[in-house]
Amino acid sequence: MTSATALSNAPDLTADDYVVVGLAHCFIKDDGELLPVTVAEPIPSAALEAILKGIPTSYEFACGTTLGTVLGGESVTLPEGFPPETQLCDEFAERAIASARTYKRREVAQSHIPVGTAFREFNFSTERKRLLNSENIVSTEDNVKQHAYTHQVL
C-alpha cells in the first residue's frame, strides 16, 4: 500500500491537520461481471456529516487521523484496521490534502471521529453498487425531443 506523495504541494497544511480515511466497498465491471474491491479514500467533512445522518453509504468504517500519519515520508500509510488487500483510490494524496482543507475550514466536523479512533456505525449498504470503471456513453436517442415551435417567438 505505498504510493509516492508530496505534502510539500500544500504549504497551507501541516502534518498535524485532521483527515478522515474511509474503507469503501466498490465494484469493477469486467466482462459483464461485477468484481468487489475495497478502496481506502479520504472523506471530506460535508460528505462525512451527510453519512453520519444515516444515508446509505458504501463506507464500512472510517478512521480519524492526521495528514502526517497518512502521508508521512514517501509513502501512504493507512490507519490500523484496513484489510491488507485494500487499494488506494485514484489520486489519494491530492484527495487527502483537499479533504484536510475541508476539516480545517469546518473544525466542528473533527469532533465526529477523534484522531486515532474508528467509526463503524454507518448505514452500510451495497444495494446501489459503486462502479469504479463505468462509462457514460451518450447517444442521439438521449436527446430531449422538442416541439418545432420551442425556439420561435409566437
C-alpha positions in Angstrom: 0.0 0.0 0.0 2.6 2.5 -0.9 2.5 5.4 -3.3 4.7 8.4 -3.8 3.2 11.5 -2.1 4.1 15.2 -1.7 2.8 17.1 1.3 5.0 20.0 0.1 2.3 20.7 -2.5 0.2 22.1 0.3 2.0 24.8 2.1 -1.2 25.8 4.0 -1.4 22.5 5.7 0.8 20.8 8.4 1.3 17.1 9.3 -1.0 17.7 12.3 -4.0 18.6 10.2 -7.0 16.3 10.6 -8.3 14.0 7.9 -10.8 11.0 7.8 -10.0 7.9 5.7 -12.8 5.5 5.0 -13.0 1.9 3.7 -15.4 1.8 0.7 -16.8 -1.3 -0.9 -16.9 -0.7 -4.6 -17.2 -2.8 -7.8 -15.3 -3.1 -11.1 -17.2 -4.4 -14.1 -15.3 -6.9 -16.1 -16.8 -8.8 -19.0 -20.3 -8.2 -17.6 -19.4 -9.5 -14.2 -19.1 -7.3 -11.0 -16.0 -7.8 -9.0 -15.8 -6.5 -5.4 -13.0 -4.2 -4.4 -12.2 -2.5 -1.1 -10.8 1.0 -1.5 -9.4 3.5 1.0 -10.3 7.0 0.3 -10.3 10.3 2.2 -13.8 11.6 3.2 -14.4 15.4 3.1 -16.2 17.0 6.0 -19.5 17.6 4.2 -19.7 14.0 3.0 -18.9 12.7 6.5 -21.6 14.8 8.1 -24.2 13.6 5.5 -23.2 10.0 6.0 -23.5 10.4 9.8 -27.1 11.4 9.4 -27.9 7.9 8.3 -28.0 7.9 4.5 -26.9 4.6 2.9 -23.2 4.5 2.1 -20.6 2.2 0.7 -18.3 3.0 3.6 -17.9 0.2 6.1 -15.9 2.3 8.5 -13.8 5.4 8.8 -10.8 6.4 10.8 -9.8 9.9 12.1 -6.1 10.5 11.6 -3.7 13.2 10.6 -2.1 14.1 7.3 1.4 13.3 8.7 0.3 9.8 9.7 -1.2 9.0 6.3 1.1 10.9 4.0 4.3 10.9 6.1 7.5 10.2 4.3 7.5 9.0 0.7 4.5 6.5 1.0 0.9 6.3 2.1 0.3 4.6 5.4 -3.3 3.6 6.2 -4.5 3.5 9.8 -4.9 0.2 11.5 -7.9 -1.9 10.7 -7.8 -1.7 7.0 -7.6 -5.1 5.3 -4.3 -5.9 3.6 -6.0 -6.2 0.1 -7.3 -2.6 0.4 -6.4 -0.5 -2.7 -5.9 3.3 -2.6 -8.3 5.5 -4.5 -7.1 7.4 -7.5 -5.1 10.5 -6.6 -5.1 9.5 -2.9 -2.6 12.2 -1.8 -4.3 15.0 -3.6 -7.7 14.0 -2.3 -6.3 13.7 1.3 -4.9 17.2 1.1 -8.2 18.5 -0.3 -10.2 16.7 2.4 -7.9 18.0 5.1 -8.7 21.5 3.9 -12.4 20.9 4.4 -11.8 19.9 8.1 -9.6 22.9 8.6 -12.4 25.1 7.3 -15.1 23.4 9.4 -13.4 22.4 12.6 -16.6 21.2 14.3 -16.6 18.2 11.9 -13.4 17.0 13.5 -15.3 16.0 16.7 -17.3 13.3 14.9 -14.4 10.8 14.7 -11.5 11.8 17.0 -7.9 11.2 15.9 -6.9 7.6 16.4 -10.4 6.2 16.6 -12.6 4.4 14.0 -16.4 4.8 13.5 -18.3 1.7 12.4 -21.9 2.7 12.9 -22.6 3.8 9.3 -25.7 2.8 7.4 -23.6 0.5 5.3 -25.2 -0.8 2.1 -24.0 -2.1 -1.3 -27.6 -2.3 -2.7 -26.6 0.6 -5.0 -23.3 -0.5 -6.4 -20.4 2.0 -6.8 -18.8 1.2 -10.1 -15.3 2.4 -10.4 -14.8 1.9 -14.2 -18.3 2.9 -15.5 -18.5 4.9 -18.7 -21.4 7.2 -19.7 -21.9 6.8 -23.4 -24.2 9.5 -24.8 -26.2 8.6 -28.0 -28.6 10.6 -30.2 -31.5 8.7 -28.6 -30.7 10.5 -25.3 -31.6 13.9 -26.8 -34.7 15.5 -25.4 -37.4 15.9 -28.1 -38.7 19.4 -28.5 -41.7 20.9 -30.4 -40.9 22.7 -33.6 -42.0 26.0 -32.2 -40.0 25.8 -29.0 -37.4 28.4 -30.1 -39.8 30.6 -32.1 -41.3 33.8 -30.9 -45.1 33.4 -31.0 
